[in-house]
Amino acid sequence: MTGRGHFRGLGRQPARLVGSLGGADGLWRRPARIVDLSLGGARLETDAEVPTGAAVRLSVESPNRWDPLDVSARVVWAHARDGVSEIGLAFEPSPAVMRGLVDLLTLDAYET
């Protein structure tokens, strides 16, 4: 349980990763900074305002992969302030994406 009274099934680790957030339909994409990450989701900052419940794709630049890791997700909460949106995502990963997340989370250098 976090200090805000929320229960999270999988603990998140602090991260400073570069990525992008886009619509599941591929019609828009915005730069994003991943603030924390787990196998089940992420918190990120972006200039896109995305409604709760929206289906999105998160693309994460990884120091151990040639190509970004692309994850399907759903927005579970969002707060916008001063042109920056903080967004909480719940992942809907495939087995291959899950392996990529495990690799990413076990890197010594992923908080760069």
C-alpha positions in Angstrom: 0.0 0.0 0.0 1.3 3.5 -0.9 1.1 6.6 1.2 -2.0 7.7 -0.7 -4.0 4.6 0.4 -3.8 2.9 -3.0 -3.2 -0.8 -3.3 -0.8 -2.0 -6.0 -0.4 -5.7 -6.8 3.1 -5.2 -8.3 5.6 -2.7 -6.8 6.9 0.0 -9.0 10.5 1.0 -9.3 11.7 4.6 -9.9 12.9 5.1 -13.4 14.1 7.9 -15.7 13.4 6.4 -19.1 12.5 8.1 -22.4 9.6 7.0 -24.4 6.4 8.0 -26.2 2.7 7.6 -25.6 0.3 7.2 -28.4 -3.3 6.3 -29.1 -4.0 2.6 -29.6 -5.3 3.6 -33.1 -1.9 5.1 -34.0 -3.4 8.5 -34.8 -1.3 10.4 -32.3 2.0 10.1 -30.5 3.7 12.4 -27.9 7.0 12.2 -26.1 6.9 10.8 -22.6 9.1 10.5 -19.6 8.6 7.3 -17.6 8.8 8.1 -13.8 8.2 4.6 -12.4 7.7 1.2 -13.8 6.5 -2.3 -12.9 5.4 -5.4 -14.7 1.8 -4.2 -14.3 2.0 -0.5 -15.2 3.8 2.8 -15.2 3.6 6.4 -14.2 4.7 8.9 -16.8 4.8 12.6 -17.6 3.8 13.9 -21.1 2.2 17.0 -22.6 -0.7 14.9 -23.9 -4.0 15.1 -22.1 -5.5 11.6 -22.2 -8.8 10.6 -20.6 -9.1 7.9 -17.9 -10.0 4.6 -19.6 -8.4 5.4 -22.9 -6.5 2.6 -24.7 -2.9 3.6 -25.4 0.5 2.3 -26.6 3.6 3.1 -24.5 6.9 2.9 -26.3 9.9 2.7 -24.0 13.5 3.3 -25.1 15.6 0.6 -23.4 19.4 0.6 -23.1 19.5 -3.2 -23.7 17.3 -3.3 -26.8 17.8 -2.2 -30.4 14.1 -1.3 -30.8 11.8 0.4 -28.2 9.6 -1.9 -26.1 5.9 -1.3 -27.2 3.3 -2.0 -24.6 -0.5 -1.9 -24.8 -2.1 -0.2 -21.8 -5.1 1.5 -20.4 -5.1 4.9 -18.6 -6.2 4.4 -15.0 -5.7 7.9 -13.8 -4.5 11.2 -15.2 -3.8 14.7 -13.7 -2.9 17.7 -15.8 -1.1 20.8 -14.4 0.8 23.6 -16.1 0.8 21.8 -19.5 2.2 18.6 -18.1 0.0 15.5 -17.6 1.0 12.8 -15.1 -0.6 9.6 -16.2 -1.0 6.1 -14.6 -1.1 3.2 -16.9 -2.2 -0.5 -16.4 -0.4 -2.7 -18.9 -2.1 -5.3 -21.1 1.1 -7.1 -22.1 1.7 -10.1 -24.3 4.2 -12.8 -23.1 6.9 -11.3 -25.3 6.3 -7.8 -23.9 6.4 -9.3 -20.4 9.8 -10.7 -21.0 11.0 -7.3 -22.3 9.6 -5.7 -19.1 11.4 -8.2 -16.9 14.7 -7.5 -18.8 14.2 -3.8 -18.4 13.4 -4.0 -14.7 16.4 -6.2 -14.0 18.9 -3.8 -15.6 21.4 -2.2 -13.2 21.4 0.9 -15.4 17.7 1.4 -16.1 17.5 4.4 -13.7 19.6 6.6 -15.9 
